[in-house]
């Protein structure tokens, strides 16, 4: 299993850090690039839509949903 890496970023004017395993960071970078935006912009959007999950969980769920959509062909 890949070890977690912590990244720091600013969301809504405050600094926060997020720990995710390397494959999730890679997937977020790929998703952001495919959408023509920065990874930080993607994370800010995911953060604004999360409901009760911590940010790390919300990011993992976003990656899962993205690849499920691709697998379903939509």
N, C-alpha and C positions, 0 to 999 in steps of 0.2 A: 504494500500500500504506500502510496506517495505521502510524504510528510506535508503538514500544513505550512503555508507561508503567510505571513502577515503583511498586509499592505495598508498604508495610511493614505487617507484622502479627505477632502472637504466636502461635506454634504450639508446643504442649507446653512452655510456659514459657520459650521463647526467641524473640527477635526475629529475623525474617527478612524479606527483601524478594523480591518476585517481579516479573519483567518480562513483560508480555503486551501484545499489540496491543489497541487500543481495542475492536474488535468482540468480542474474547474477554472483556474486563472487562464489557461490556454483557451478553453472553450469561450469564455467571456470575451477575450481578445478577438477571437475569430468571429463571434456573433457581432460585436461592435464594428469590426472592419467590414463585414458583409452589409451592415446597415449604414455604412458611411459616417460613423461617428466615433468618438473616443470611448474608451472603456469607462472612464469616469462618467461621461454623459449617460451611458447605458446603466451604470450602477445607480446614479441619481434617479433615473426614471423608475427602476425596480424598487428603490427605497420608497419613492412616493406612492407606490401602489401596494406595498405589502400590508398585510392585515394580521397583526399580532405575531408574526414570525420574527425571529431576530434576523438581522441583515444577512448573515452567512447562510442561514437556511433559505431565505428568500432568493438569494443568488443561485444556490444549488437547484432549487425548484424551477427557476427560470431556465437554467441550462437544460434540465430534464425536459421541460415543456417544449423548448425549442427543438431539441433533437427528436422528440416524439412527433412533432408536427412534420419535420422533414421525413421521418420514417413512414408517416401516413400519406406522404405525398401532397400535403397542403401547405 
